[in-house]
Amino acid sequence: MHPAPSVILFTVLSGAGFGFLALLGVFGASGTAAFFLWGLGYGMAVAGLVSSAFHLGNPRRALLAFTQWRTSWLSREAWASVIALGLFAPQALADWLGFDWGQGFWGQGFWGRGFGIAGAVMAGVTVFASAMIYAQIRAVPRWHHWTVPLVFLAYWATGGVVLAGVAPLALPALCVLGGVLALHWHFGRHAFARAAETMESATGLGRIGAVSVFEQPHTGGNYLLREMIHVVGRKHAERVRMIAMVCSVMLPAMALAWLGGVTGAVLAALTHLLGALAQRWLFFAEAEHVVGLYYGQRGAGVASGSGGRAR
Amino acid sequence: MTGLPERTEKKLGLVIDLDTCVGCHACVTACKGWNDQGYGAPLSDQNPYGADPSGTFLNRVHSYAVQPDEMPAQIINFPRSCLHCEEAPCVTVCPTGASYKRAEDGIVLVNEDACIGCGLCAWACPYGARELDQAAGVMKKCTLCVDRIYNEALPEEDREPACVRTCPTGARHFGDFADPESKVSRLTAEREGFVLMPGMGTKPVNRYLPPRRKDRPEEASLLAPLLDIRAGGLAGWLDRVLGKI
């Protein structure tokens, strides 16, 4: 699949942003610090949502995306994100301006953090819905798996605590993230083979014999080749996997455990986001769509056939 | 709501005969021609006369080499377009309701005025039936020529999809699969028509008819329809008279 920068930025920024907001919602902050912390969370989440509009063909109709929540995960994500941002707002104001009802932190008055906790739940729902947009697609076997929502949720939770620089929470979260990533990649390796779709089943010609491309249907590129038959990513997959694991899990853990303080926290946050971008790039780039079978573009078979100008 | 209808009254679709298709791409051209000026945004091309041309098409014809065990390979031309699936995944993923399946005849359509061009439906389709128009920013797909098949301004013989009407070898058939007596239902039954990637759970309506094994001329001559010559007119009269002498 084509790794569109707008979608990669969107899922990484809003994922980490919603994670950070959820943490603030539950644990709270106070005074001027609250203004900047809540501002950072809102900034990331909203910047992510706005950047997602850049990959639309007709962004001016984006509001229509709220209408189909009964069937569409994309619509559900839109609702969940708006509800989460709305729920956080009174809690953020209470933290910043010191409203009486919102005083107290975790453990000092549960109802005082009601909006924040509800917002945190909806933030999780938002990220889950984002992940389901991909996980629901059967035509992309690597995505059609329960580890996909797990990866998104792990990045959500880890992103929040790493951005906050809370080492006692971040270190276990990073360990879990590392495990979840390894699991996701492990299942992804044979996902296409498990889906059992081949050029023979795609064309139905397997009843006669082994199918190969004799001639491509067109000599120029097209939307399908550009959008769904992206082959560059698979070539460097192992390297990018390494970068993602080192940057989003190992380096932040080392920075938080050994450096500590503000330097450690900032370094951890930056490397973690960098690693998350690498992981998300790979998530798109190495995912293969079954439509590639019609073009004979699949794994080692990339060289077969001619004319398909896949980029 | 982009829910799928529980059942559709008719199941309009195509039968594509892989035995007769010669891969001439006339259906591709006819489709492009009709849909350039009919329903919805025209199918745009980008840089059509330049070094890197590309464009939007609703129908593509592939050519495959199929290698049976211990027999020579055979070339099969393979038109690929929307299959108007009963369980169309492209419909339910749509966030705006632009993508829908008609309850009356099962045609899967895009309401271009509500399409935001997010591309999710194209991802959801296993068959590559949808292409985003780069000029209009809306999703394009086969409409089964909904603006021809019910169009009373057209002569009756033209009220079928442009690809079917134009096919010079009669490799494409249009009809109602819900009616077991329709031409398409009978063709499917007689020739063991099959669906593409049934494992994807999409329940396609369109059927493909398998090609004959062209490496076995003893089973059926490839020229069979042409060899049954019956002379008429003067030649027929001569044939009869000379036969009696």
Boltz contact constraints between the chains, C-beta under 6 A:
constraints:
  - contact:
      token1: [A, 56]
      token2: [B, 116]
      max_distance: 6.0
  - contact:
      token1: [A, 56]
      token2: [B, 117]
      max_distance: 6.0
  - contact:
      token1: [A, 56]
      token2: [B, 118]
      max_distance: 6.0
  - contact:
      token1: [A, 57]
      token2: [B, 117]
      max_distance: 6.0
  - contact:
      token1: [A, 57]
      token2: [B, 132]
      max_distance: 6.0
  - contact:
      token1: [A, 57]
      token2: [B, 137]
      max_distance: 6.0
  - contact:
      token1: [A, 57]
      token2: [B, 138]
      max_distance: 6.0
  - contact:
      token1: [A, 58]
      token2: [B, 116]
      max_distance: 6.0
  - contact:
      token1: [A, 58]
      token2: [B, 117]
      max_distance: 6.0
  - contact:
      token1: [A, 58]
      token2: [B, 137]
      max_distance: 6.0
  - contact:
      token1: [A, 61]
      token2: [B, 116]
      max_distance: 6.0
  - contact:
      token1: [A, 62]
      token2: [B, 116]
      max_distance: 6.0
  - contact:
      token1: [A, 64]
      token2: [B, 96]
      max_distance: 6.0
  - contact:
      token1: [A, 64]
      token2: [B, 114]
      max_distance: 6.0
  - contact:
      token1: [A, 65]
      token2: [B, 95]
      max_distance: 6.0
  - contact:
      token1: [A, 65]
      token2: [B, 96]
      max_distance: 6.0
  - contact:
      token1: [A, 67]
      token2: [B, 97]
      max_distance: 6.0
  - contact:
      token1: [A, 68]
      token2: [B, 2]
      max_distance: 6.0
  - contact:
      token1: [A, 68]
      token2: [B, 95]
      max_distance: 6.0
  - contact:
      token1: [A, 68]
      token2: [B, 97]
      max_distance: 6.0
  - contact:
      token1: [A, 70]
      token2: [B, 1]
      max_distance: 6.0
  - contact:
      token1: [A, 71]
      token2: [B, 2]
      max_distance: 6.0
  - contact:
      token1: [A, 71]
      token2: [B, 3]
      max_distance: 6.0
  - contact:
      token1: [A, 71]
      token2: [B, 92]
      max_distance: 6.0
  - contact:
      token1: [A, 72]
      token2: [B, 93]
      max_distance: 6.0
  - contact:
      token1: [A, 72]
      token2: [B, 94]
      max_distance: 6.0
  - contact:
      token1: [A, 72]
      token2: [B, 95]
      max_distance: 6.0
  - contact:
      token1: [A, 74]
      token2: [B, 95]
      max_distance: 6.0
  - contact:
      token1: [A, 74]
      token2: [B, 120]
      max_distance: 6.0
  - contact:
      token1: [A, 75]
      token2: [B, 95]
      max_distance: 6.0
  - contact:
      token1: [A, 137]
      token2: [B, 123]
      max_distance: 6.0
  - contact:
      token1: [A, 137]
      token2: [B, 124]
      max_distance: 6.0
  - contact:
      token1: [A, 138]
      token2: [B, 200]
      max_distance: 6.0
  - contact:
      token1: [A, 139]
      token2: [B, 126]
      max_distance: 6.0
  - contact:
      token1: [A, 197]
      token2: [B, 197]
      max_distance: 6.0
  - contact:
      token1: [A, 201]
      token2: [B, 197]
      max_distance: 6.0
  - contact:
      token1: [A, 202]
      token2: [B, 197]
      max_distance: 6.0
  - contact:
      token1: [A, 203]
      token2: [B, 78]
      max_distance: 6.0
  - contact:
      token1: [A, 204]
      token2: [B, 194]
      max_distance: 6.0
  - contact:
      token1: [A, 204]
      token2: [B, 196]
      max_distance: 6.0
  - contact:
      token1: [A, 204]
      token2: [B, 208]
      max_distance: 6.0
  - contact:
      token1: [A, 205]
      token2: [B, 66]
      max_distance: 6.0
  - contact:
      token1: [A, 208]
      token2: [B, 66]
      max_distance: 6.0
  - contact:
      token1: [A, 208]
      token2: [B, 68]
      max_distance: 6.0
  - contact:
      token1: [A, 209]
      token2: [B, 66]
      max_distance: 6.0
  - contact:
      token1: [A, 209]
      token2: [B, 67]
      max_distance: 6.0
  - contact:
      token1: [A, 209]
      token2: [B, 68]
      max_distance: 6.0
  - contact:
      token1: [A, 210]
      token2: [B, 67]
      max_distance: 6.0
  - contact:
      token1: [A, 211]
      token2: [B, 64]
      max_distance: 6.0
  - contact:
      token1: [A, 211]
      token2: [B, 66]
      max_distance: 6.0
  - contact:
      token1: [A, 212]
      token2: [B, 65]
      max_distance: 6.0
  - contact:
      token1: [A, 214]
      token2: [B, 63]
      max_distance: 6.0
  - contact:
      token1: [A, 214]
      token2: [B, 64]
      max_distance: 6.0
  - contact:
      token1: [A, 214]
      token2: [B, 65]
      max_distance: 6.0
  - contact:
      token1: [A, 214]
      token2: [B, 75]
      max_distance: 6.0
  - contact:
      token1: [A, 215]
      token2: [B, 63]
      max_distance: 6.0
  - contact:
      token1: [A, 217]
      token2: [B, 60]
      max_distance: 6.0
  - contact:
      token1: [A, 217]
      token2: [B, 61]
      max_distance: 6.0
  - contact:
      token1: [A, 217]
      token2: [B, 62]
      max_distance: 6.0
  - contact:
      token1: [A, 220]
      token2: [B, 53]
      max_distance: 6.0
  - contact:
      token1: [A, 220]
      token2: [B, 54]
      max_distance: 6.0
  - contact:
      token1: [A, 221]
      token2: [B, 54]
      max_distance: 6.0
  - contact:
      token1: [A, 222]
      token2: [B, 54]
      max_distance: 6.0
  - contact:
      token1: [A, 223]
      token2: [B, 131]
      max_distance: 6.0
  - contact:
      token1: [A, 223]
      token2: [B, 132]
      max_distance: 6.0
  - contact:
      token1: [A, 224]
      token2: [B, 128]
      max_distance: 6.0
  - contact:
      token1: [A, 290]
      token2: [B, 126]
      max_distance: 6.0
  - contact:
      token1: [A, 291]
      token2: [B, 128]
      max_distance: 6.0
  - contact:
      token1: [A, 294]
      token2: [B, 62]
      max_distance: 6.0
